[in-house]
Amino acid sequence: MVVFYITRDTQKHPLLPELISGGFKVSGKIATQCLLTDPLCGELTVEASLLPIQSIDVHLLRVESILVGERIATETSLIQTTQIADGDVCHSMTLPIYVILPRLLTCPTVLAGPFSIEFQVLIVVKFQSELSKLHPKSDPRTPRLWVAMEALPLELVRTS
């Protein structure tokens, strides 16, 4: 299990002024090595947030890379989204993370010379904002002013 924190200081993209001044803190732990046959498990806690939360999602991403000449070509695909919370959640309450991996879209993590297939878990916290209502549909991997996120590597292994 890996411990993670999502705060205004961990974000690499601009945030709403209300998020910067008010602050927020989400902490948790999640397994970063998982059997293909087992669910991805963990937990998370909203410790503080001045803005109400709209939702908390866990995105499973597949990252395919290949070495082409002198550079690395990388393609990242969203393969599954699981909503952990809908609406503002009680602070200091532990929320379980339980994600069943899609059998047809996952495989063991592969690192084979110039080619690799890797996975990431992206934990996304969306805050309620007037601005978010103007952009209801957007790519979940794109940083938005009203979104805080944390990406963690995930190693998938096959059972023996």
Helices and strands as residue ranges (DSSP letters): E 2-7, G 8-10, H 17-22, E 24-30, E 33-35, E 40-49, E 53-68, E 71-86, E 94-99, E 110-112, E 115-127, H 130-134, E 147-157
